[in-house]
Amino acid sequence: MTDEGSTRKDAAPQVDSEDTVDEEDLAGAEESAPAGRNVGSWLLVPVALVMVLLCWGQWAVVAFHLTGVFSGNLFHIHLNGFGDLGTDVADAPPVPGHASSLGGWLVCICAAVLLVAGVLRGLRRSPRPAGIAAVVAAIAQIAVVIYSAVVVNSQSGGFYGKLASNAKASGITVTFSVGWAMWIELLLGFLALALAVGVLVRERNADVLRIRL
């Protein structure tokens, strides 16, 4: 009788220790998964801020190939995402006029959504809706930048069409090109999309892991 009782007493703690290990592993998986997901969420914040700053950079460049006495010289007009004009001529007065916006305001709206979504996900508040909103905002930002690039290259906008027609009537060759800021905007849009999708994928995988455990 004594041997059977001791055997039962020894068996009971072994079952309890196994249960304890399983519970600790499960708790560790639940805590480590959200911590990993928050890194990508917080990265959306600086990406969104840089998007807004780039709206004041060069989104389009119009180069005039002058003729006559000034033959061989180039005169450039720079436009930012809001349609403000500038020139690279030394000591030149501000260029009068204002072009149509190249989507700068829309990019700012998309960046604001990305920033708020990144903060909400980082704080673990409404993570799933915030993640979906970040994906949609990133796709919208990419679409706006691509459309703006098409407008510049095809001179389909009213400002660019008039500028091209006036230059042609004057016998001046004009070249339209996409500015450096717009290219960086496009890269940031794909980066934001990759971060947003990556966070959602990791979240889904972590949920499957918790269910299996």
C-alpha positions in Angstrom: 0.0 0.0 0.0 2.8 2.3 0.8 4.4 1.8 -2.6 1.2 2.5 -4.5 0.5 5.7 -2.5 4.0 7.0 -3.1 3.7 6.2 -6.8 0.4 8.1 -7.0 1.9 11.1 -5.2 4.9 11.1 -7.6 2.7 10.9 -10.7 0.5 13.9 -9.7 3.3 16.5 -9.7 4.5 15.4 -13.1 1.2 16.1 -14.7 1.0 19.5 -13.0 4.5 20.4 -14.2 3.7 19.6 -17.8 0.5 21.7 -17.7 2.5 24.6 -16.2 5.1 24.4 -19.0 2.4 24.5 -21.7 0.6 27.5 -20.1 3.9 29.4 -19.9 4.7 28.7 -23.6 1.3 29.8 -24.6 1.6 33.1 -22.6 5.0 33.7 -24.0 3.7 33.3 -27.6 0.9 35.7 -26.9 3.2 38.3 -25.5 6.0 38.1 -28.1 3.7 38.1 -31.2 2.2 41.6 -30.6 5.6 43.0 -29.7 6.9 41.9 -33.1 3.9 43.3 -34.9 4.2 46.7 -33.3 7.6 47.4 -34.9 6.1 47.6 -38.4 3.2 49.6 -37.0 5.4 52.3 -35.5 7.5 52.5 -38.7 4.4 53.8 -40.5 4.6 57.0 -38.5 8.0 58.3 -39.9 7.1 57.1 -43.4 3.9 59.2 -43.3 5.7 62.3 -42.1 8.3 62.0 -44.8 5.5 61.7 -47.4 4.1 65.0 -46.2 7.5 66.7 -46.3 8.1 65.5 -49.9 5.0 67.3 -51.1 7.1 70.5 -51.0 9.9 68.9 -53.1 10.2 68.7 -56.9 7.3 66.8 -58.4 7.8 68.1 -61.9 10.5 69.8 -63.9 9.8 71.8 -67.1 13.0 72.5 -69.1 12.9 75.3 -71.8 15.6 74.9 -74.6 16.1 78.5 -75.6 17.0 79.7 -79.1 18.5 82.8 -80.6 20.9 84.8 -78.5 20.3 82.4 -75.6 20.7 79.3 -77.7 22.1 76.3 -75.7 20.9 77.6 -72.4 18.2 75.9 -70.3 15.6 77.5 -68.2 13.8 75.3 -65.7 10.6 75.7 -63.9 10.1 73.4 -60.8 6.7 72.5 -59.4 5.9 70.9 -56.1 3.0 68.6 -55.2 0.7 71.6 -54.5 1.4 73.3 -57.8 3.7 76.1 -56.6 6.2 77.3 -59.1 9.9 78.0 -58.8 13.0 78.4 -61.0 16.7 77.6 -60.9 17.8 80.9 -62.5 20.1 82.8 -60.2 18.6 85.9 -58.6 15.4 85.4 -60.5 12.2 86.9 -59.0 9.5 84.5 -57.9 7.7 82.8 -60.8 4.2 84.2 -61.0 1.2 82.0 -61.3 0.2 78.7 -59.8 -0.3 75.3 -61.5 -2.9 72.8 -60.7 -2.1 70.6 -57.8 -0.2 67.4 -58.6 -2.0 65.4 -55.9 0.0 66.9 -52.9 -3.2 67.4 -50.8 -4.4 63.8 -51.5 -1.0 62.5 -50.5 -1.2 64.4 -47.3 -4.6 62.9 -46.6 -3.3 59.4 -47.2 -0.2 60.1 -45.0 -2.5 61.3 -42.2 -4.5 58.0 -42.4 -1.2 56.0 -42.3 0.0 58.0 -39.3 -3.2 57.5 -37.3 -3.3 53.8 -38.3 0.3 53.3 -37.2 -0.3 54.9 -33.9 -3.5 52.9 -33.2 -1.8 49.7 -34.1 1.2 50.6 -32.1 -1.0 51.2 -29.1 -3.0 48.0 -29.9 -6.2 49.9 -30.2 -8.5 48.7 -33.0 -5.6 46.8 -34.6 -7.5 45.1 -37.4 -9.5 48.1 -38.7 -6.3 50.3 -38.4 -4.3 47.7 -40.4 -6.9 47.6 -43.2 -7.0 51.4 -43.3 -3.2 51.5 -43.6 -3.3 49.1 -46.6 -6.0 51.1 -48.3 -4.2 54.5 -47.7 -0.9 53.1 -49.0 -2.6 51.9 -52.2 -4.4 55.2 -52.6 -1.1 57.1 -52.2 0.6 54.9 -54.9 -2.3 55.5 -57.3 -2.2 59.3 -56.7 1.6 59.5 -57.4 1.3 57.3 -60.5 -1.5 59.4 -61.8 0.5 62.6 -61.2 3.5 61.2 -63.0 1.2 60.4 -66.0 -0.1 63.9 -66.0 3.4 65.4 -66.2 4.7 63.1 -68.9 1.6 63.3 -71.1 1.0 67.0 -70.4 -2.7 66.1 -70.0 -3.4 68.8 -67.4 -4.6 72.2 -68.3 -1.5 74.0 -67.1 0.9 71.6 -68.8 -1.1 71.5 -72.0 -1.1 75.3 -72.3 2.5 75.5 -71.5 3.4 73.0 -74.2 1.2 74.6 -76.8 2.5 78.1 -76.1 6.1 76.9 -76.3 5.4 75.2 -79.6 3.8 78.4 -81.0 6.9 80.3 -80.0 9.3 77.8 -81.5 10.7 76.8 -78.1 11.3 73.1 -77.2 10.0 72.1 -73.9 10.7 69.0 -71.9 8.5 67.7 -69.1 9.9 65.3 -66.6 9.0 63.8 -63.2 10.9 65.4 -60.2 12.9 63.5 -57.7 10.4 64.0 -54.9 7.7 62.2 -56.8 9.9 59.1 -57.3 10.7 59.0 -53.6 7.0 59.4 -52.8 6.3 56.3 -55.0 9.0 54.3 -53.2 7.6 55.3 -49.8 4.1 54.3 -50.9 5.3 50.8 -51.7 7.2 50.7 -48.4 4.1 51.7 -46.5 2.1 49.0 -48.3 4.7 46.4 -47.5 4.7 47.4 -43.8 0.9 47.4 -43.6 0.5 44.0 -45.4 3.4 42.5 -43.4 1.8 43.5 -40.1 -1.5 41.9 -41.1 0.2 38.7 -42.2 2.2 38.4 -39.0 -1.0 39.1 -37.0 -2.9 36.3 -38.8 0.0 33.8 -38.4 0.2 34.7 -34.7 -3.5 34.1 -34.3 -3.2 30.7 -36.0 -0.3 29.9 -33.6 -2.3 30.7 -30.5 -5.2 28.6 -31.8 -3.0 25.6 -32.3 -1.3 25.9 -28.9 
